Amino acid sequence: MKREIKKYLFDIKVSIDSINDYLGSDRNFFEYQKNKLLRRGIEREIEIIGEAMSRILKIDPTMRIQNARQIVDTRNWVIHGYDKVDDVIIWGIISKNLPELEKEILQYLDL
C-alpha cells in the first residue's frame, strides 16, 4: 500500500478518535443536539474523513472500503448542504457507521 494512502487512513482514524473523544462515554443524542460547538466539531471531523476518503479513491479507485463513495458524498452534503444537515442522520453515522469504518481502517493500518 502506498505511503500516501496510509497517511489518509491514519487521518481518518484520528478523526474517528476525535469524535469519540468529543462525545465521551455518555453518549446522549439530546446533549449532542443542543450543543452547537459539539455538532460543528463532529461535522468538521466528518468532512475530514470524507476528504481523506476522496483522496484515497483518487490514488486507488479499487480500494476496498465499504461505503467509500457514501463517505465522500456525506462530506459533500455536510459542506455544501450545511443548511440541510440533519442531526438525526449525523447521529446515525456516528452510532452505526463510524465503528464499522474504524474496524476497516484498523485492518489496513495493522493497529
C-alpha distance (Angstrom), angle and dihedral (degrees) to the residues before:
residue distance angle dihedral
M1 . . .
K2 3.78 . .
R3 3.78 116.8 .
E4 3.80 90.9 -125.9
I5 3.82 91.4 57.8
K6 3.81 90.7 50.5
K7 3.80 89.1 52.2
Y8 3.82 91.0 53.8
L9 3.80 91.3 45.7
F10 3.79 88.5 52.3
D11 3.83 89.9 50.1
I12 3.81 88.6 54.4
K13 3.80 90.3 50.1
V14 3.81 91.4 50.2
S15 3.82 91.0 51.0
I16 3.80 91.9 49.2
D17 3.81 89.4 49.8
S18 3.80 89.8 49.1
I19 3.82 92.0 52.3
N20 3.80 89.6 50.0
D21 3.81 90.2 49.2
Y22 3.81 92.3 49.0
L23 3.80 91.5 52.3
G24 3.78 98.2 40.2
S25 3.77 121.3 -165.3
D26 3.82 95.2 -58.8
R27 3.77 98.6 73.0
N28 3.76 110.9 -173.9
F29 3.79 122.5 170.9
F30 3.80 93.6 -154.9
E31 3.80 92.1 52.6
Y32 3.80 88.5 48.6
Q33 3.78 91.7 48.6
K34 3.79 95.8 52.4
N35 3.84 96.0 43.2
K36 3.81 106.5 82.4
L37 3.81 93.6 -176.9
L38 3.81 91.1 53.5
R39 3.81 92.3 47.2
R40 3.79 92.6 49.2
G41 3.80 92.3 46.8
I42 3.79 92.0 51.9
E43 3.79 91.9 45.1
R44 3.82 88.8 53.5
E45 3.81 91.2 51.9
I46 3.81 89.3 50.1
E47 3.81 88.2 52.5
I48 3.81 90.0 52.5
I49 3.81 91.6 48.6
G50 3.80 90.9 50.8
E51 3.79 94.1 46.4
A52 3.80 92.0 49.1
M53 3.81 89.8 49.3
S54 3.80 90.5 49.8
R55 3.79 90.5 53.0
I56 3.80 91.3 48.1
L57 3.80 91.1 52.5
K58 3.81 91.2 49.6
I59 3.80 90.0 55.4
D60 3.80 96.0 40.3
P61 3.81 116.3 11.5
T62 3.81 89.6 -177.6
M63 3.82 93.2 61.8
R64 3.77 106.8 134.6
I65 3.77 106.7 -132.9
Q66 3.77 115.3 139.4
N67 3.81 112.6 -117.2
A68 3.82 92.7 5.1
R69 3.80 92.7 148.1
Q70 3.82 92.1 47.7
I71 3.80 89.4 51.4
V72 3.81 90.0 56.2
D73 3.81 90.6 44.4
T74 3.81 90.3 52.2
R75 3.79 90.1 53.2
N76 3.79 89.8 52.2
W77 3.81 91.7 47.9
V78 3.82 92.9 50.6
I79 3.81 92.7 48.2
H80 3.79 101.9 38.3
G81 3.78 99.1 28.6
Y82 3.79 95.1 42.6
D83 3.80 90.4 141.7
K84 3.80 91.4 55.4
V85 3.81 99.4 46.7
D86 3.79 107.9 135.5
D87 3.81 116.2 -146.6
V88 3.80 91.2 -152.2
I89 3.82 92.1 56.0
I90 3.81 92.1 46.4
W91 3.81 89.9 49.0
G92 3.81 89.8 51.3
I93 3.79 90.1 51.6
I94 3.81 90.4 49.7
S95 3.79 93.6 46.8
K96 3.78 102.2 39.4
N97 3.79 112.6 16.0
L98 3.81 104.0 38.1
P99 3.83 95.4 59.1
E100 3.81 89.4 51.4
L101 3.80 92.1 47.2
E102 3.79 91.1 48.4
K103 3.82 91.1 55.7
E104 3.81 91.0 51.9
I105 3.80 92.7 47.0
L106 3.80 92.1 49.2
Q107 3.80 90.5 53.7
Y108 3.80 91.1 54.5
L109 3.79 92.8 44.9
D110 3.82 93.9 44.1
L111 3.81 91.3 -133.6
